[in-house]
């Protein structure tokens, strides 16, 4: 089977935010698993980025709205006989649990982590050009010298308030990505355009091409149509150029 590489384009601010958070969560878990001092530093910086996200806007409310919206749509699907009822009930149960847990949280996510003095000091020093040196923050140097398991326990404790957000974002995007089947399309001379059915709330465009292809899609989406221009960039020092040949790709208009 040919391996595919997928590009995604959100069509609204909510899904755009969720994708940013998803990438932060992936980054955090990867560097936490590695365990070195350098990896720990990136994991800590990621926690500070999550704190910045949750302090700027009410992420909890946005996630709740989307979970409840998807839950309502899936409940209506339960009346269709062709739907796998066992799988659907599992998804509905997961949604109910996450919704209840989010409702039980008082105030903003990560409030306790915001009061961690070391994280605050690191955040302040990160605003300076260059990296944090030992002479900038001796307490950080001391912390980095602690045993790996101790550092990991600290990081996991600081991340703990975001576990529910991580699980919720994962479920929301997983359901959205698998809401419809791919279609096979052709971009004539490297360009593809399609009108959007306004009765469908398309939230995410996914374009899949053969892994290792020497081109990539630039996606522009509006309320009534979207377009895809495939580009080449063999040398990153130079400007990308449009493809002129016909290109086969898979298209997924994610809506639920």
N, C-alpha and C positions, 0 to 999 in steps of 0.2 A: 504494500500500500504506500502511495506517495505521501511523504510527510508534508504537512501544510504549515505555513506561517500566517498568523492572523493579525490584522490591523483593526483597531476599533475607533469609532468616532461617536461620542455621546451627542445627543440632540437637545439636551436640556442641562441646566446648571446642577440639578440634584444628582443626576447620574455622573456628571463630570466630577463632582466632589467625591462621590462614592468610589470612582476609579482611582482618584488620587489617594484616598485612604487605603484602598486595597493594595496599592503599590507600596505604601508605607508599611503596612502589615507584613507583606512579603519580605521587604527589606529587613524589618525587625527580626522576624523569625529566622531568616537565613543567618544573620550575624550573631544572633543569640546561640544558635547551634554550633557555630565555629569556635567560639569561646576564647579566642586570643584577646589580648589587651586592645589591639587595633579593632577587632570586631566588636568588642564591648563598647568602645568609643562611638562607633557608628550606631549601635543599638540605643545608646543613651541619647545621642543626637536625634534619633528617630522619635523617641519618647517626647523630647522637647517639641518636635514638629507636630506631634499629635496633640500636645497641650495647646499649641498655638491654634490649631484647627478648632478645638473644642471651646476655646475662649473667645474666638471671633464670632462664632455663630452657634445657634442651637442645633448641633448635629443630632442630638438625641431625638428632638422633635421631627426632624427631616426623616430620620431612619424609621421612626414610629409610623409616620404618615405612609411611607412606602411599604412597610411591612403590612399595615392594615389594608392598604389598597390592593396589594397582591393577594392577601388573604381573602378578601371579598371576591376577587376575580376567580380564584381557584375554587372557592366554595360553590360558585355558580357552575363551574365545570363538573362538579360531582354529580350533576343530573344527567350527564351524557354517558350513555352505556358503553361507548367505545373507549372511555378513559380507564387506565389502570387504577382502580379504586384503592388498592393497597398502597401503591406509591403515592397517590394523591393524599391519602389520609396521613401518611408519614410526614409529608411536607406541611400539611395543615397543622399537625401536632407541633412540629418544630417552630412554626410561625407563632402559634399561640403561646408557647413557652417563652420565646424571645420577647414578644409583646408584653407579657406579664412582667418579665424581669426588668425591662426598660421602664415600665410604668412604676415599678417599685423603687427606682433610683431617684433620690431627692437631689435637686440642684443639678449643676453641670457635671458631665462625666470628667473624672480625673481630678476632682477637687483636692483630694488628699495628696495626690502626687504633686500638685502645684506647690505645695508647702515644703517639699523636699529641698533643703538648703543647697545641697550639692548641685542639683539640677538647675536651680536658679543661677548659681554662680557660673556654671558652664555656659548657660544661655547668654549671660551678660558678656562673657569673654569671647564667645563665638561671633559677637557683633564686630569684633576688631579684625582688621585685615590679617591674613595669615592664620596659622594653626595655633592652638593653645600649647604653650611651652610649659615646662615644669616650673619655671620661675614665675609664670603668670598665676598659677593656681596650685600651690604645694599640696593642698588637701586632695586635689584630683590625682596628683602623682602618688600620694599615700594610698588612695583608694585603689588605683591601678596595681599597686604592689600587693594587694590582698590576694589570698588564694582564689583560684578560678571559681570554685564552687560557691565561695562567699559572694563574689561579684555577681555571679549568675543569680543567686537568691535575691540580692538587692534589686537587680534589674527586673526579675519576674514580679517582685512585689510592687515596683513602680508601675509596671505595665498592667497589673491586675485589673484596675478600673476600666481598661479598654478591651478586656476579653469579650464582653457582651457586644461591644461595637464591632469587633473583629468578626464574631460569629454571625452577626446580623448582616453586615455588608457582604460577607461570603455567600450567605443564603440568597439574599436579594439578587445579586449579580448572577449567581448560578442559575436561578429560576429564569431570569431574563434571558440569559445566553441560550438556554435550551427551550425557549418558548415557541420557536418555529424551526422548520427544517431549512437547510441551505438550498439555494437554487444555483444552477450553473449558468453563468453569464459570459458574454464576450464584450470586451471593450474594443470597438472598432478604431483602428489607428491609435490605440492607447487611451481612448476617451469613452466614458460611459455616463449617461444621464437618465434619470428615472423620476417620474412624477410620484408624489406621495399621496396616498389615499388619506384625506383629512379625517376620515372616520376612524382611522387607526392611530393609536398613540404610540408611534415609533419612538423608542427611547435610545436605541443603540444600533449603529450600523457596524457590521462585521464583514471584512473583506479578507478572504483567505486565498493565498497563492502558494505555488510550490516553494518549499523551503530551498534556499540556495539560488532563487531567481535573481537576476541582475537588475531588477526594477522594484519599485514600491509605489503604493497609491497615495496621492494627496486627495483628501476627501473634503468636500464643501457641502454642508447640509443646511437647508432652510425649511420653512414651514410647508412649502408646496412641492419642493423637488430637491434632489441632491445630485451631485456630480462627482465623478472619480476621474482623475487624470493620473495615469501611470508615468512615473519618472525614472530616469537613470542617473546614477551618480557614481561613476567608477573611481573617481578621485575626489575625496572630501575637500581638497583644497580648491576645487573648481565648483562652479554653479551646476546644480542638477539640470538635466535636459529632458524634455518630454519624449516619451516613446512614440514611435510612428507605426509599429506593427500591431496586429490584432493580438489581444491577450485574453486568455481564458482565466476565469476566477470564479470563486464561490461567494455568493452574497447571502447575508443573513440580516433581515430586517426585524430586530428584536422588539416585540411588543407583547404586553400582557395586561 
